[in-house]
Amino acid sequence: MVSIPPGSSLGRYRIVAQLGRGGMATVFRAHDPNLDRFVAIKVLPSYYTEDPTFVDRFAQEAQTIAKLKHANILQIFDFGEDKGFTYIVSELVAGGTLQDKLGPEPLPTQQVIALMRPLADALDYAHSQGIIHRDIKPANVLIDESDNPILADFGLARMLAASIRYTQTSQALGTPEYMSPEQAMGADADHRSDLYAFGVMLYQMLVGQTPFRADTPAATLMAHVHKPLPLPTLLN
């Protein structure tokens, strides 16, 4: 976990507060003095820079993601490397995540439609640009103050996959409850993998739980591969 005290600088940005931690990155609220606005900075641990090829690959991926222009995709403003940290600067979305809205009870159908329709459009747009998300899940859907869903963390899984350090730790690229069978088997993800995860997320919103849950991540992954989908009508 990255620890940066408030008041410290990262590049030209002044850290204001830590907002949370997601996956391998830590998110901070920061101030951009050049444009006098608050932004979000997602910071990766310093050990990633121990891989001499990582920073270059990180920059290439960040440049690609920054070209996405869609109202329901988190806008990337900047990226960089400073003090041994690599970071991505994006718009600041203050309404929490879709994960915060989920519980054991299903969401109202109209609310599900209102959230998922623009996300489906955003995902379709990204795929039309040749960009795969690879880690669709409720925690990567931000909700703004007007209840609009914003899909975040495009390309982050791919950036981490570029790190020798990351792959040597044998950590799964993705989240077991939302990973497609081909990802569970170690195959490359494509747009269909994103659609599978999107479907799992839709199932969870309408039913109140993900279709496959097990005691270990490995067992959950194998359930995606070998078990039939539990019919949502049996649960809701």
C-alpha positions as CSV (number, residue, x, y, z in Angstrom):
1,M,0.0,0.0,0.0
2,V,1.3,3.5,-0.9
3,S,1.5,6.0,1.9
4,I,2.0,9.7,0.9
5,P,1.3,12.3,3.6
6,P,-1.1,15.2,2.9
7,G,0.8,18.2,1.7
8,S,3.4,16.2,-0.2
9,S,3.9,16.7,-3.9
10,L,3.8,14.1,-6.7
11,G,4.9,15.8,-9.9
12,R,3.2,19.1,-9.9
13,Y,0.2,17.8,-7.9
14,R,-0.2,18.4,-4.1
15,I,-1.7,15.5,-2.2
16,V,-4.7,16.5,-0.1
17,A,-6.0,13.2,1.3
18,Q,-6.1,9.5,0.7
19,L,-9.4,8.4,-0.8
20,G,-9.0,4.6,-0.7
21,R,-7.2,1.6,-2.0
22,G,-8.3,-0.5,-5.0
23,G,-6.4,-3.6,-6.1
24,M,-2.7,-2.8,-6.2
25,A,-3.1,1.0,-6.3
26,T,-3.9,3.7,-3.8
27,V,-6.1,6.7,-4.8
28,F,-5.5,10.2,-3.5
29,R,-7.4,13.5,-3.8
30,A,-4.9,16.1,-5.1
31,H,-4.8,19.7,-6.2
32,D,-3.5,20.7,-9.7
33,P,-2.1,24.2,-9.3
34,N,-1.8,24.8,-13.0
35,L,-5.5,24.5,-13.6
36,D,-6.6,25.2,-10.0
37,R,-8.8,22.1,-9.7
38,F,-9.0,18.9,-7.6
39,V,-8.2,15.6,-9.3
40,A,-7.8,12.0,-8.4
41,I,-4.4,10.3,-8.5
42,K,-4.1,6.6,-8.6
43,V,-0.6,5.6,-7.4
44,L,1.1,2.3,-7.9
45,P,3.7,0.9,-5.4
46,S,7.3,2.0,-6.0
47,Y,8.5,-1.6,-6.6
48,Y,6.9,-1.5,-10.1
49,T,9.6,0.8,-11.2
50,E,12.2,-1.9,-10.4
51,D,11.2,-3.4,-13.8
52,P,13.1,-1.2,-16.3
53,T,10.4,-1.8,-19.0
54,F,7.4,-1.1,-16.9
55,V,7.4,2.7,-17.0
56,D,7.6,2.8,-20.8
57,R,4.8,0.3,-21.1
58,F,2.8,2.1,-18.5
59,A,3.2,5.3,-20.5
60,Q,2.1,3.7,-23.7
61,E,-1.0,2.2,-22.1
62,A,-1.9,5.5,-20.3
63,Q,-1.6,7.4,-23.6
64,T,-4.0,4.9,-25.3
65,I,-6.6,5.1,-22.5
66,A,-6.4,8.9,-22.4
67,K,-7.7,9.0,-25.9
68,L,-11.1,7.5,-24.8
69,K,-13.7,10.3,-24.8
70,H,-17.0,9.2,-23.5
71,A,-19.3,10.7,-20.8
72,N,-19.4,7.4,-18.9
73,I,-15.7,6.6,-19.0
74,L,-13.4,8.2,-16.4
75,Q,-11.4,10.9,-18.1
76,I,-7.6,10.6,-17.8
77,F,-5.8,14.0,-17.5
78,D,-2.2,13.0,-17.0
79,F,0.3,10.3,-16.0
80,G,3.8,10.3,-14.7
81,E,6.6,8.9,-12.6
82,D,8.0,10.7,-9.5
83,K,9.8,9.6,-6.4
84,G,9.7,6.0,-7.6
85,F,5.9,6.0,-8.0
86,T,4.0,5.7,-11.2
87,Y,0.7,7.4,-11.2
88,I,-2.4,8.3,-13.3
89,V,-4.3,11.6,-12.9
90,S,-8.0,11.6,-13.6
91,E,-11.2,13.5,-13.0
92,L,-12.4,13.4,-9.4
93,V,-15.7,11.6,-9.0
94,A,-17.1,12.1,-5.5
95,G,-20.2,9.9,-5.3
96,G,-18.7,6.5,-4.4
97,T,-18.9,3.3,-6.4
98,L,-21.6,0.9,-7.6
99,Q,-20.2,-1.5,-5.0
100,D,-21.4,0.8,-2.3
101,K,-25.0,0.5,-3.6
102,L,-25.0,-3.3,-3.7
103,G,-26.2,-5.6,-0.9
104,P,-28.0,-8.9,-0.4
105,E,-31.2,-7.4,-1.9
106,P,-31.7,-6.8,-5.6
107,L,-31.8,-3.2,-6.9
108,P,-35.0,-1.9,-8.4
109,T,-35.2,-2.9,-12.1
110,Q,-35.5,0.7,-13.4
111,Q,-32.4,1.7,-11.4
112,V,-30.5,-1.2,-12.9
113,I,-31.5,-0.1,-16.4
114,A,-30.6,3.5,-15.7
115,L,-27.1,2.5,-14.5
116,M,-26.3,-0.3,-17.0
117,R,-27.6,1.2,-20.2
118,P,-24.9,4.0,-20.3
119,L,-22.3,1.6,-19.1
120,A,-23.1,-0.8,-22.0
121,D,-22.8,2.2,-24.3
122,A,-19.4,3.1,-22.8
123,L,-18.1,-0.4,-23.1
124,D,-19.3,-0.7,-26.7
125,Y,-17.5,2.6,-27.5
126,A,-14.3,1.4,-25.9
127,H,-14.4,-1.9,-27.8
128,S,-14.9,0.0,-31.0
129,Q,-11.6,1.7,-30.3
130,G,-9.9,-1.6,-29.8
131,I,-9.6,-1.2,-26.0
132,I,-10.5,-4.0,-23.5
133,H,-11.1,-3.3,-19.9
134,R,-10.2,-6.7,-18.4
135,D,-11.6,-6.0,-14.9
136,I,-15.2,-5.1,-15.1
137,K,-16.7,-5.1,-11.6
138,P,-18.9,-2.9,-9.3
139,A,-15.8,-1.4,-7.6
140,N,-14.7,0.0,-10.9
141,V,-17.9,1.8,-11.6
142,L,-17.9,5.2,-10.0
143,I,-21.1,7.1,-9.3
144,D,-21.1,10.9,-9.7
145,E,-23.2,13.3,-7.7
146,S,-26.0,13.1,-10.3
147,D,-26.1,9.2,-10.1
148,N,-24.4,8.8,-13.5
149,P,-22.2,5.7,-13.7
150,I,-18.6,6.2,-14.8
151,L,-16.4,3.2,-15.8
152,A,-12.9,3.5,-14.3
153,D,-9.6,1.7,-14.5
154,F,-9.5,0.9,-18.2
155,G,-6.2,-0.6,-18.9
156,L,-5.0,-0.9,-15.4
157,A,-4.9,-4.7,-15.5
158,R,-2.9,-4.6,-18.7
159,M,-0.5,-2.1,-17.1
160,L,0.1,-4.4,-14.2
161,A,0.5,-7.3,-16.6
162,A,3.4,-5.5,-18.1
163,S,5.3,-5.8,-14.8
164,I,7.7,-8.7,-14.4
165,R,7.3,-8.2,-10.6
166,Y,3.5,-8.6,-10.9
167,T,3.5,-11.7,-13.0
168,Q,6.2,-13.4,-10.9
169,T,3.9,-13.2,-7.9
170,S,1.3,-15.2,-9.8
171,Q,-1.5,-12.9,-8.9
172,A,-4.7,-13.2,-11.1
173,L,-5.4,-10.3,-13.5
174,G,-9.0,-9.7,-12.6
175,T,-11.5,-10.4,-9.9
176,P,-12.6,-14.1,-9.6
177,E,-16.3,-13.4,-9.1
178,Y,-16.4,-11.5,-12.5
179,M,-13.8,-13.3,-14.5
180,S,-14.8,-15.1,-17.7
181,P,-14.0,-18.8,-18.2
182,E,-11.2,-18.1,-20.6
183,Q,-9.6,-15.7,-18.1
184,A,-10.0,-18.3,-15.4
185,M,-8.1,-20.8,-17.7
186,G,-5.3,-18.3,-18.3
187,A,-6.2,-17.3,-21.8
188,D,-6.0,-13.8,-23.2
189,A,-9.0,-11.6,-22.6
190,D,-10.9,-9.9,-25.4
191,H,-14.2,-7.9,-25.7
192,R,-16.2,-11.0,-24.9
193,S,-14.5,-11.3,-21.5
194,D,-15.7,-7.8,-20.7
195,L,-19.2,-8.7,-21.8
196,Y,-19.2,-11.8,-19.6
197,A,-18.1,-9.6,-16.6
198,F,-20.8,-7.1,-17.5
199,G,-23.3,-9.9,-17.4
200,V,-22.2,-11.1,-14.0
201,M,-22.5,-7.5,-12.7
202,L,-26.0,-7.3,-14.2
203,Y,-26.9,-10.6,-12.6
204,Q,-25.7,-9.4,-9.2
205,M,-27.7,-6.2,-9.4
206,L,-31.0,-8.0,-10.3
207,V,-30.5,-11.0,-8.0
208,G,-28.5,-9.7,-5.0
209,Q,-25.4,-11.9,-5.4
210,T,-22.9,-13.0,-8.0
211,P,-23.7,-16.4,-9.7
212,F,-20.5,-18.1,-8.5
213,R,-19.1,-17.9,-5.0
214,A,-16.7,-20.3,-3.3
215,D,-14.4,-20.6,-0.3
216,T,-11.3,-19.8,-2.4
217,P,-10.5,-17.7,-5.4
218,A,-9.4,-20.8,-7.3
219,A,-12.6,-22.6,-6.6
220,T,-14.6,-19.5,-7.8
221,L,-12.6,-19.4,-11.0
222,M,-13.2,-23.1,-11.7
223,A,-17.0,-22.7,-11.0
224,H,-17.1,-20.2,-14.0
225,V,-15.4,-22.9,-16.1
226,H,-17.3,-26.0,-15.1
227,K,-20.6,-25.2,-13.4
228,P,-23.9,-24.2,-15.1
229,L,-25.2,-20.7,-14.4
230,P,-27.6,-20.7,-11.5
231,L,-30.9,-19.5,-13.0
232,P,-31.6,-16.0,-11.7
233,T,-35.3,-16.8,-11.6
234,L,-34.6,-19.3,-8.8
235,L,-33.2,-16.5,-6.6
236,N,-35.4,-13.6,-7.8
